[in-house]
């Protein structure tokens, strides 16, 4: 991931970001504090592959801002945009990944 900046997310920011994501709707502050040390913000400055098709990377991504491109094994492409109904849930969370996921420039995850 050489075309992206990665920085830790602190509790205040984590709480603010998760309020807009349906996946975290019923999470308590202690639950968020438990995951805080593992959370990072990724901002893509150029197209950046986050997950490879059939990859087993141990990361989970949530789209906060911008767009990601999803490519399946059949070569079908889809662009997922922040605000789309399914953007509030983990992107390609199955392992091995059924999709290649690439952050488009300006995307924040």
N, C-alpha and C positions, 0 to 999 in steps of 0.2 A: 504494500500500500504506500507507494512512494509519491503519490500525487495528492496527499491529504494531510491535514494537520490533525493530530490526536491529542486531546487534553483531558485531564480529569474533570469530572462533574461533581460539584459540591452539593450538599443537601438542599440548600435553598433553590438552586437551579434545577436539581433533580425533581424536587417537589413541583415546581412550576411547570416543567416539561411534561411530567407524568399526568398532570391534571387534564391535559388535552388528549390523552391517549386512552381509549376505552379499555384496553388491556389492564391498566392500572387503576381503574375506577374504584375498586373496593379494597385497595391496598392501604394499610395503616402506616403511620409515620415510622413505627419500629421496623416494619417490613422494608420500607424504603431505606432506612438507616442500615439495615443488614446488607443491602446490595450496593450501597454507595461506594465502598472501596473498589468495586469491580467495574463501575460505570465510567465510560469515556465518551466524549463528544468527538465525532469525526466530521470534518468539513472538507469536501473535495474541491480542489482547485482545477482539476482536469478530470476527464473520465477515469474512474478508479474501480478496478475489480475488487469487490469486497468478499464475495463467495464464488468459488468456481463450481461448475456443474459437477455433481457427485462429490463435492468437497465435504470434509468433515471438521472444518474449523469450529472451535468451541464458542464462537461468539454469536450473540443475538442482536439484530439491528432493528431499530424503530426509526421510521422516517419522520423527522421533525420539520424540515423545510426543504423545498426543492423537489427533485425527481430522481428516481432510480430506474434503470432499465433491467427488465427481467427477460432472460432468454432460456427457453426450455430445450429439452433434448431433441425436439423436432425442428428446432430453429425458429419457432414462433417467438416474436418479440412483443413485449408490452411495456409501456411506460407507466410507472406508479407515481402519482403526484401526492404531495402532502395535502391533506384534506380529503383524499379519496376515502371511501368507506373502509376499505381494508388496510389503509395506511396506518391505522391506529393499533395494529397488531404486529407481532414479530414477522419480519420478512424472511421467507424461506427457512423456517425454523427446523424443518425435518433434516435429519442426517442419515445417510448422505444427502446433500442438497439436491432437490429435483430441478433447481434453477441456477443459472449463473446470474449474479446480482452485481450490477455496476452502478456506482454513484455517478450522476452527471454533474458537471461543474456547478458549484454553488450549493450542492446538496448538503444538508446537515443531518446526521444520524446519531 
